[in-house]
Amino acid sequence: MKQNGPLGIILAGGLATRMGGGDKGRLQVGGCSLIRHVIDRLSPQVELMALNANGEPARFDDLGLPVIADSIDGFAGPLAGVLAGLDWAAEQGADSIVTVAADTPFFPQDLVARLSESATGQMHPLVLATTPRTGEELKSGGRSRVNRHPTFGLWPVALRDDLRAALQGGLRKVVLWTDQHQGREALFEADPFDPFFNVNTPDDLARAEALLR
């Protein structure tokens, strides 16, 4: 059956090396796992969702979501998760997906709408979320005045075979591929904090607790 809007893909395929490995999305913030915060935030924005994760899928049975693994071997990074999501979306009859990271509990509640709006007029909707650089970050960031958040994007099913070929050819950097296809950017506010703040370290986990309070 044809799906009207983008489908949601939660990217949880990383190795979480800075947190000692394991499923980072299972870490608790405010008495709830990071991934549950992400599901609750994304579900009102899309009709269907799936989880991109590698390894034994049964460990996510409690979430009630389809679990899709990378089809490119060797932990090829976020683009491999995007490709897995696009292949799944094609099976559902969808034209596009929106990806979010499983360790980012505060992303915007209008993410899908804003990404879709920014894609108006594009033959193939391809948009990454960005936030302004500020302060010291701006001084050290070269010429770019924005931070691009490559795990938060709108991606077209029509380009999935192109992406597959790029990954098989060794491409790993998200923005190299999006720039090749005239990808756009959607700018989100970063005040009072960057909504794409993600939990990479124990300090980040403590900060997420504080932000939630």
C-alpha positions in Angstrom: 0.0 0.0 0.0 1.3 3.5 -0.9 2.4 5.5 2.0 1.9 9.3 1.9 4.5 10.8 4.1 8.1 9.8 5.0 8.5 6.7 7.2 10.6 6.9 10.3 13.9 5.1 10.8 15.7 5.1 14.2 19.4 4.6 13.7 20.8 2.4 16.5 23.5 0.5 14.5 26.6 2.3 16.1 29.2 0.6 18.3 28.9 3.0 21.3 32.6 2.7 22.0 32.8 5.8 24.2 30.1 4.3 26.5 31.8 0.9 26.8 29.9 -0.8 24.0 26.4 -2.3 24.0 23.1 -0.7 23.1 23.5 3.0 24.0 19.7 3.6 23.4 19.0 1.4 26.5 20.7 3.9 28.8 18.2 5.5 31.2 17.4 9.2 31.3 14.6 10.4 33.6 13.6 6.9 34.4 13.1 6.0 30.7 15.5 4.6 28.0 16.9 7.0 25.5 15.4 5.0 22.7 11.9 5.2 24.3 12.3 9.0 24.4 13.2 8.9 20.7 10.2 6.6 19.8 7.8 8.8 21.7 9.1 11.9 19.9 9.1 10.4 16.4 5.9 8.4 16.5 3.4 11.4 16.2 5.4 12.6 13.2 5.3 9.5 11.0 2.8 6.7 10.0 5.3 3.8 10.4 8.7 3.4 12.1 11.5 0.8 12.1 14.7 0.4 14.1 18.0 0.0 12.3 20.2 -2.2 14.5 22.7 -5.0 13.9 23.1 -8.2 15.9 20.3 -10.2 17.5 17.0 -8.4 16.7 15.1 -10.2 19.4 16.7 -8.0 22.1 14.4 -5.2 20.9 11.2 -7.2 20.9 9.8 -5.1 23.8 9.8 -2.0 21.5 7.3 -3.4 19.1 9.1 -2.1 16.0 10.4 -3.9 12.9 14.2 -4.3 13.3 16.3 -4.0 10.1 20.0 -4.7 9.9 22.6 -3.1 7.6 23.0 -4.9 4.3 26.6 -3.5 3.9 29.0 -5.5 6.1 31.5 -4.1 8.5 29.7 -1.3 10.4 29.8 1.1 7.5 28.4 4.0 9.5 25.1 5.9 9.3 24.7 5.7 5.5 24.4 1.9 5.8 21.5 2.4 8.2 20.0 4.9 5.8 20.2 2.4 3.0 18.6 -0.3 5.2 15.8 2.1 5.9 15.3 3.0 2.3 15.1 -0.7 1.3 12.5 -1.3 4.0 10.6 1.8 3.0 10.5 0.6 -0.6 8.8 -2.6 0.6 6.2 -0.5 2.4 5.4 1.5 -0.8 7.0 4.7 0.6 8.9 7.4 -1.4 11.1 8.7 1.5 12.3 8.2 5.0 13.3 10.5 7.9 16.2 9.2 10.0 16.8 10.0 13.7 19.5 8.8 16.1 18.7 6.5 19.0 20.8 8.5 21.4 19.3 12.0 20.8 16.2 12.4 23.1 15.5 16.1 22.4 15.2 16.4 18.6 12.5 18.8 17.3 8.9 17.7 17.5 8.4 19.3 14.0 11.5 17.6 12.5 9.6 15.7 9.8 7.4 18.7 8.8 10.4 21.1 8.6 12.6 18.7 6.6 9.7 18.0 4.2 9.1 21.7 3.8 12.7 22.3 2.9 12.5 19.7 0.2 9.7 21.5 -1.7 10.5 21.5 -5.4 13.2 18.8 -5.2 12.9 15.9 -7.6 14.3 13.7 -4.9 13.8 15.0 -1.4 17.2 15.1 0.3 17.6 17.4 3.3 19.9 17.3 6.4 19.1 19.1 9.7 21.5 21.9 10.8 21.9 24.2 13.7 23.9 27.5 14.0 27.4 27.4 15.2 28.0 29.7 18.2 30.8 31.0 20.3 34.0 29.0 20.4 32.5 26.5 18.1 32.2 29.2 15.4 35.8 30.2 15.8 37.1 26.7 15.3 34.6 25.6 12.7 36.3 27.0 9.5 34.0 28.8 7.1 30.8 26.9 7.9 28.4 28.8 10.1 26.2 25.7 10.7 26.6 22.2 12.2 25.1 19.6 9.9 23.5 16.6 11.7 24.0 13.7 9.3 21.9 11.2 11.2 18.9 13.5 11.0 17.7 13.7 7.4 15.0 13.2 4.8 16.1 10.6 2.2 14.5 9.5 -1.1 13.8 5.9 -1.9 14.5 6.7 -5.6 18.3 7.1 -4.8 18.7 3.9 -2.8 20.6 2.0 -5.6 22.9 5.0 -6.1 23.6 5.0 -2.3 24.2 1.2 -2.4 26.8 1.6 -5.2 28.5 4.5 -3.3 28.8 2.4 -0.1 30.1 -0.6 -2.0 32.7 1.7 -3.5 33.9 2.7 0.0 32.0 6.0 0.6 31.3 6.6 4.3 30.9 10.3 4.8 27.3 11.4 4.7 27.7 14.9 3.4 29.9 13.8 0.5 27.0 11.8 -0.8 24.3 14.4 -0.1 26.3 17.2 -1.7 26.6 15.0 -4.9 22.9 15.0 -5.1 22.2 18.7 -4.3 21.1 18.0 -0.8 19.6 20.9 1.1 19.7 21.9 4.7 16.9 22.7 7.2 18.1 25.2 9.9 16.8 24.6 13.5 17.3 26.9 16.5 19.9 25.9 19.0 18.7 28.1 21.9 18.6 27.3 24.8 20.5 24.2 23.7 21.1 22.2 20.5 18.1 19.9 20.1 20.3 17.4 18.3 22.5 17.0 21.4 23.3 13.3 21.6 24.6 11.1 24.4 28.1 9.8 23.7 29.8 9.8 27.1 28.8 9.5 30.8 29.1 13.3 31.0 26.6 13.6 28.2 24.2 11.3 30.1 24.4 13.5 33.1 23.8 16.6 31.0 20.7 14.9 29.4 19.3 14.2 32.9 19.8 17.9 33.8 18.1 19.1 30.6 15.2 16.7 31.1 14.7 18.2 34.6 
